[in-house]
Amino acid sequence: MRVAGFDAADLAGGLLVTVGGVAFIIGASGYSMGTLHRMGPGYLPLVAGTTLAVLGLALIGVSRATSSELPQLNLRPALAIFAGLLWFALTIERFGLMPSIFGLVLLTSLAQEKPSWIKMAATATFLLTLSVAVFIYVLKGPLYLIRF
């Protein structure tokens, strides 16, 4: 889809990146820049913002020469992943690792068109084993396998 001679997807992406870069530049203006040899806290955000703004403007320029269709908006994967992360964050301390990880894998697997129960079980078992080994045994973290 073309909008006033621009490819809509590239134009939207370019505008988004440019606005983000300008926001970084504005945020960096409140900090001291320092010098190249002794950089201040505003130096890196200024350079990153300038780079983003230039890349965004370049993307807008490229959008004049290309044409493609806008992709269909599909919220299912984003909502499934958000729900899985929210589940994990809200249940890790209250219920422990096992219910949190199994719920995380179950909910995020709903982002796929046809989730496989065997793959979900294998992924959850692997993540649980790895998490227990790393966070409970190696790091001795204050986590429980199951907690009610």
Order of alpha helices (4+ residues) and beta strands (2+ residues): beta-beta-alpha-alpha-alpha-alpha-alpha
